[in-house]
Every structure is written in C-alpha cells, then in structure tokens.
Amino acid sequence: MGKYQLDAKSKVAVRKYQEKQTPAKVDKKQQLEKLRAEYLKKKEKQTDN
C-alpha cells in the first residue's frame, strides 16, 4: 500500500512535466559557474595591481 501505479498515458505526462522542470536547474548551475568565473577574473585583476 502507498505505492501509485501509473498507466502508460500518465507516465508520459509525468516524463514531460519532469523534462520541463529540469532545464531550470541546469541554467542555474551554468549561471552560477559564469558568475564564479567573472568573480575570479576580477579578483585576479585586483591582485595583479
């Protein structure tokens, strides 16, 4: 008890929903990596001067 059984139509709907949700997380990670790279460049310039 407590387990849900999905039919084929529901499985497809769940998969589509999950695919729509995942790119937002990937974009956040890429954005954080970009910001980190910019920060490190600024920090490096400051230490060179």
C-alpha positions in Angstrom: 0.0 0.0 0.0 1.1 3.6 -0.5 2.5 3.0 -4.0 0.9 4.6 -7.0 0.5 2.7 -10.3 0.6 4.9 -13.4 -0.8 3.8 -16.7 1.2 4.5 -19.9 -0.6 7.8 -20.6 0.2 9.1 -17.1 3.8 8.0 -17.3 4.2 10.1 -20.5 2.6 13.1 -18.8 4.9 12.8 -15.8 8.0 12.5 -18.0 7.0 15.6 -20.0 6.5 17.5 -16.7 9.9 16.4 -15.3 11.6 17.4 -18.6 10.2 20.9 -18.3 11.3 21.2 -14.7 14.9 20.1 -15.2 16.4 22.8 -17.5 15.8 25.5 -14.9 18.2 23.7 -12.5 20.8 23.3 -15.2 20.5 27.0 -16.1 21.0 28.0 -12.5 24.2 25.9 -12.3 25.5 27.4 -15.5 24.7 30.9 -14.3 26.5 30.3 -11.0 29.5 28.9 -12.8 29.6 32.0 -15.1 29.3 34.4 -12.1 32.1 32.5 -10.3 34.4 32.8 -13.3 33.7 36.5 -13.6 34.4 36.9 -9.9 37.7 35.1 -10.1 38.8 37.2 -13.1 38.0 40.4 -11.1 39.9 39.1 -8.1 42.9 38.1 -10.2 43.0 41.7 -11.7 42.9 43.2 -8.2 45.8 41.1 -7.0 47.9 42.0 -10.1 47.6 45.7 -9.5 
